[in-house]
Amino acid sequence: MASFAKFGNDLYTGKRSYDFVGKRKIFFVISALGIILAILLPLLRGGFNLGLEFRGG
Protein backbone atom coordinates (compact mmCIF):
# COMPACT_ATOMS: atom_id res chain seq x y z
CA MET A 1 0.00 0.00 0.00
CA ALA A 2 2.91 2.31 0.68
CA SER A 3 4.22 1.90 -2.87
CA PHE A 4 0.82 2.95 -4.25
CA ALA A 5 0.89 6.02 -2.02
CA LYS A 6 4.41 6.83 -3.19
CA PHE A 7 3.28 6.50 -6.81
CA GLY A 8 0.42 8.94 -6.16
CA ASN A 9 2.75 11.33 -4.37
CA ASP A 10 5.23 11.19 -7.25
CA LEU A 11 2.43 12.00 -9.70
CA TYR A 12 1.31 14.92 -7.55
CA THR A 13 4.78 16.41 -7.12
CA GLY A 14 5.72 15.98 -10.78
CA LYS A 15 8.49 13.43 -10.30
CA ARG A 16 6.53 10.97 -12.39
CA SER A 17 3.98 11.44 -15.16
CA TYR A 18 1.52 9.30 -17.09
CA ASP A 19 0.91 9.88 -20.78
CA PHE A 20 -2.88 10.04 -21.07
CA VAL A 21 -2.86 11.88 -24.39
CA GLY A 22 -0.53 9.40 -26.04
CA LYS A 23 -2.81 6.52 -25.05
CA ARG A 24 -6.05 8.27 -25.91
CA LYS A 25 -7.14 5.64 -28.44
CA ILE A 26 -6.98 2.93 -25.79
CA PHE A 27 -9.00 5.07 -23.38
CA PHE A 28 -11.56 5.85 -26.10
CA VAL A 29 -12.01 2.13 -26.79
CA ILE A 30 -12.37 1.34 -23.08
CA SER A 31 -14.92 4.16 -22.70
CA ALA A 32 -16.88 3.05 -25.77
CA LEU A 33 -17.02 -0.54 -24.51
CA GLY A 34 -18.27 0.64 -21.14
CA ILE A 35 -21.00 2.77 -22.72
CA ILE A 36 -22.09 -0.06 -25.03
CA LEU A 37 -22.23 -2.50 -22.10
CA ALA A 38 -24.23 -0.03 -20.04
CA ILE A 39 -26.79 0.23 -22.84
CA LEU A 40 -26.98 -3.45 -23.79
CA LEU A 41 -26.90 -5.26 -20.45
CA PRO A 42 -30.29 -4.06 -19.17
CA LEU A 43 -31.86 -4.98 -22.50
CA LEU A 44 -30.27 -8.44 -22.50
CA ARG A 45 -31.51 -9.10 -18.96
CA GLY A 46 -35.13 -8.75 -20.05
CA GLY A 47 -35.68 -5.03 -20.24
CA PHE A 48 -36.23 -2.57 -17.48
CA ASN A 49 -38.19 -3.31 -14.32
CA LEU A 50 -40.69 -0.48 -14.51
CA GLY A 51 -42.44 0.54 -11.35
CA LEU A 52 -46.12 0.94 -10.58
CA GLU A 53 -46.17 4.44 -12.07
CA PHE A 54 -45.60 3.05 -15.57
CA ARG A 55 -48.06 0.13 -15.35
CA GLY A 56 -51.21 2.16 -14.89
CA GLY A 57 -51.83 1.30 -11.28
Phi and psi in radians as a Rosetta constraint file:
Dihedral C 1 N 2 CA 2 C 2 CIRCULARHARMONIC -1.179 0.35
Dihedral N 2 CA 2 C 2 N 3 CIRCULARHARMONIC -0.603 0.35
Dihedral C 2 N 3 CA 3 C 3 CIRCULARHARMONIC -1.193 0.35
Dihedral N 3 CA 3 C 3 N 4 CIRCULARHARMONIC -0.607 0.35
Dihedral C 3 N 4 CA 4 C 4 CIRCULARHARMONIC -1.161 0.35
Dihedral N 4 CA 4 C 4 N 5 CIRCULARHARMONIC -0.680 0.35
Dihedral C 4 N 5 CA 5 C 5 CIRCULARHARMONIC -1.163 0.35
Dihedral N 5 CA 5 C 5 N 6 CIRCULARHARMONIC -0.673 0.35
Dihedral C 5 N 6 CA 6 C 6 CIRCULARHARMONIC -1.142 0.35
Dihedral N 6 CA 6 C 6 N 7 CIRCULARHARMONIC -0.693 0.35
Dihedral C 6 N 7 CA 7 C 7 CIRCULARHARMONIC -1.071 0.35
Dihedral N 7 CA 7 C 7 N 8 CIRCULARHARMONIC -0.785 0.35
Dihedral C 7 N 8 CA 8 C 8 CIRCULARHARMONIC -1.118 0.35
Dihedral N 8 CA 8 C 8 N 9 CIRCULARHARMONIC -0.678 0.35
Dihedral C 8 N 9 CA 9 C 9 CIRCULARHARMONIC -1.165 0.35
Dihedral N 9 CA 9 C 9 N 10 CIRCULARHARMONIC -0.700 0.35
Dihedral C 9 N 10 CA 10 C 10 CIRCULARHARMONIC -1.127 0.35
Dihedral N 10 CA 10 C 10 N 11 CIRCULARHARMONIC -0.652 0.35
Dihedral C 10 N 11 CA 11 C 11 CIRCULARHARMONIC -1.122 0.35
Dihedral N 11 CA 11 C 11 N 12 CIRCULARHARMONIC -0.733 0.35
Dihedral C 11 N 12 CA 12 C 12 CIRCULARHARMONIC -1.169 0.35
Dihedral N 12 CA 12 C 12 N 13 CIRCULARHARMONIC -0.729 0.35
Dihedral C 12 N 13 CA 13 C 13 CIRCULARHARMONIC -1.422 0.35
Dihedral N 13 CA 13 C 13 N 14 CIRCULARHARMONIC -0.228 0.35
Dihedral C 13 N 14 CA 14 C 14 CIRCULARHARMONIC 1.654 0.35
Dihedral N 14 CA 14 C 14 N 15 CIRCULARHARMONIC 0.084 0.35
Dihedral C 14 N 15 CA 15 C 15 CIRCULARHARMONIC -1.255 0.35
Dihedral N 15 CA 15 C 15 N 16 CIRCULARHARMONIC -0.452 0.35
Dihedral C 15 N 16 CA 16 C 16 CIRCULARHARMONIC -2.360 0.35
Dihedral N 16 CA 16 C 16 N 17 CIRCULARHARMONIC 2.606 0.35
Dihedral C 16 N 17 CA 17 C 17 CIRCULARHARMONIC -2.390 0.35
Dihedral N 17 CA 17 C 17 N 18 CIRCULARHARMONIC 2.822 0.35
Dihedral C 17 N 18 CA 18 C 18 CIRCULARHARMONIC -2.218 0.35
Dihedral N 18 CA 18 C 18 N 19 CIRCULARHARMONIC 2.266 0.35
Dihedral C 18 N 19 CA 19 C 19 CIRCULARHARMONIC -1.492 0.35
Dihedral N 19 CA 19 C 19 N 20 CIRCULARHARMONIC 1.529 0.35
Dihedral C 19 N 20 CA 20 C 20 CIRCULARHARMONIC -1.283 0.35
Dihedral N 20 CA 20 C 20 N 21 CIRCULARHARMONIC -0.671 0.35
Dihedral C 20 N 21 CA 21 C 21 CIRCULARHARMONIC -1.206 0.35
Dihedral N 21 CA 21 C 21 N 22 CIRCULARHARMONIC -0.655 0.35
Dihedral C 21 N 22 CA 22 C 22 CIRCULARHARMONIC -1.197 0.35
Dihedral N 22 CA 22 C 22 N 23 CIRCULARHARMONIC -0.409 0.35
Dihedral C 22 N 23 CA 23 C 23 CIRCULARHARMONIC -1.913 0.35
Dihedral N 23 CA 23 C 23 N 24 CIRCULARHARMONIC 0.490 0.35
Dihedral C 23 N 24 CA 24 C 24 CIRCULARHARMONIC -1.132 0.35
Dihedral N 24 CA 24 C 24 N 25 CIRCULARHARMONIC -0.584 0.35
Dihedral C 24 N 25 CA 25 C 25 CIRCULARHARMONIC -1.129 0.35
Dihedral N 25 CA 25 C 25 N 26 CIRCULARHARMONIC -0.679 0.35
Dihedral C 25 N 26 CA 26 C 26 CIRCULARHARMONIC -1.128 0.35
Dihedral N 26 CA 26 C 26 N 27 CIRCULARHARMONIC -0.750 0.35
Dihedral C 26 N 27 CA 27 C 27 CIRCULARHARMONIC -1.192 0.35
Dihedral N 27 CA 27 C 27 N 28 CIRCULARHARMONIC -0.590 0.35
Dihedral C 27 N 28 CA 28 C 28 CIRCULARHARMONIC -1.131 0.35
Dihedral N 28 CA 28 C 28 N 29 CIRCULARHARMONIC -0.728 0.35
Dihedral C 28 N 29 CA 29 C 29 CIRCULARHARMONIC -1.137 0.35
Dihedral N 29 CA 29 C 29 N 30 CIRCULARHARMONIC -0.776 0.35
Dihedral C 29 N 30 CA 30 C 30 CIRCULARHARMONIC -1.078 0.35
Dihedral N 30 CA 30 C 30 N 31 CIRCULARHARMONIC -0.735 0.35
Dihedral C 30 N 31 CA 31 C 31 CIRCULARHARMONIC -1.147 0.35
Dihedral N 31 CA 31 C 31 N 32 CIRCULARHARMONIC -0.743 0.35
Dihedral C 31 N 32 CA 32 C 32 CIRCULARHARMONIC -1.107 0.35
Dihedral N 32 CA 32 C 32 N 33 CIRCULARHARMONIC -0.733 0.35
Dihedral C 32 N 33 CA 33 C 33 CIRCULARHARMONIC -1.097 0.35
Dihedral N 33 CA 33 C 33 N 34 CIRCULARHARMONIC -0.705 0.35
Dihedral C 33 N 34 CA 34 C 34 CIRCULARHARMONIC -1.115 0.35
Dihedral N 34 CA 34 C 34 N 35 CIRCULARHARMONIC -0.719 0.35
Dihedral C 34 N 35 CA 35 C 35 CIRCULARHARMONIC -1.169 0.35
Dihedral N 35 CA 35 C 35 N 36 CIRCULARHARMONIC -0.756 0.35
Dihedral C 35 N 36 CA 36 C 36 CIRCULARHARMONIC -1.101 0.35
Dihedral N 36 CA 36 C 36 N 37 CIRCULARHARMONIC -0.743 0.35
Dihedral C 36 N 37 CA 37 C 37 CIRCULARHARMONIC -1.101 0.35
Dihedral N 37 CA 37 C 37 N 38 CIRCULARHARMONIC -0.704 0.35
Dihedral C 37 N 38 CA 38 C 38 CIRCULARHARMONIC -1.140 0.35
Dihedral N 38 CA 38 C 38 N 39 CIRCULARHARMONIC -0.503 0.35
Dihedral C 38 N 39 CA 39 C 39 CIRCULARHARMONIC -1.438 0.35
Dihedral N 39 CA 39 C 39 N 40 CIRCULARHARMONIC -0.729 0.35
Dihedral C 39 N 40 CA 40 C 40 CIRCULARHARMONIC -1.419 0.35
Dihedral N 40 CA 40 C 40 N 41 CIRCULARHARMONIC -0.633 0.35
Dihedral C 40 N 41 CA 41 C 41 CIRCULARHARMONIC -1.039 0.35
Dihedral N 41 CA 41 C 41 N 42 CIRCULARHARMONIC -0.773 0.35
Dihedral C 41 N 42 CA 42 C 42 CIRCULARHARMONIC -1.099 0.35
Dihedral N 42 CA 42 C 42 N 43 CIRCULARHARMONIC -0.595 0.35
Dihedral C 42 N 43 CA 43 C 43 CIRCULARHARMONIC -1.253 0.35
Dihedral N 43 CA 43 C 43 N 44 CIRCULARHARMONIC -0.623 0.35
Dihedral C 43 N 44 CA 44 C 44 CIRCULARHARMONIC -1.275 0.35
Dihedral N 44 CA 44 C 44 N 45 CIRCULARHARMONIC -0.408 0.35
Dihedral C 44 N 45 CA 45 C 45 CIRCULARHARMONIC -1.490 0.35
Dihedral N 45 CA 45 C 45 N 46 CIRCULARHARMONIC 0.101 0.35
Dihedral C 45 N 46 CA 46 C 46 CIRCULARHARMONIC 1.896 0.35
Dihedral N 46 CA 46 C 46 N 47 CIRCULARHARMONIC 0.350 0.35
Dihedral C 46 N 47 CA 47 C 47 CIRCULARHARMONIC 1.525 0.35
Dihedral N 47 CA 47 C 47 N 48 CIRCULARHARMONIC -2.980 0.35
Dihedral C 47 N 48 CA 48 C 48 CIRCULARHARMONIC -1.603 0.35
Dihedral N 48 CA 48 C 48 N 49 CIRCULARHARMONIC 2.581 0.35
Dihedral C 48 N 49 CA 49 C 49 CIRCULARHARMONIC -1.584 0.35
Dihedral N 49 CA 49 C 49 N 50 CIRCULARHARMONIC 1.578 0.35
Dihedral C 49 N 50 CA 50 C 50 CIRCULARHARMONIC -1.350 0.35
Dihedral N 50 CA 50 C 50 N 51 CIRCULARHARMONIC 2.499 0.35
Dihedral C 50 N 51 CA 51 C 51 CIRCULARHARMONIC -1.392 0.35
Dihedral N 51 CA 51 C 51 N 52 CIRCULARHARMONIC -3.033 0.35
Dihedral C 51 N 52 CA 52 C 52 CIRCULARHARMONIC -1.068 0.35
Dihedral N 52 CA 52 C 52 N 53 CIRCULARHARMONIC -0.561 0.35
Dihedral C 52 N 53 CA 53 C 53 CIRCULARHARMONIC -1.094 0.35
Dihedral N 53 CA 53 C 53 N 54 CIRCULARHARMONIC -0.469 0.35
Dihedral C 53 N 54 CA 54 C 54 CIRCULARHARMONIC -1.732 0.35
Dihedral N 54 CA 54 C 54 N 55 CIRCULARHARMONIC -0.040 0.35
Dihedral C 54 N 55 CA 55 C 55 CIRCULARHARMONIC -1.775 0.35
Dihedral N 55 CA 55 C 55 N 56 CIRCULARHARMONIC -0.046 0.35
Dihedral C 55 N 56 CA 56 C 56 CIRCULARHARMONIC 1.411 0.35
Dihedral N 56 CA 56 C 56 N 57 CIRCULARHARMONIC 0.646 0.35
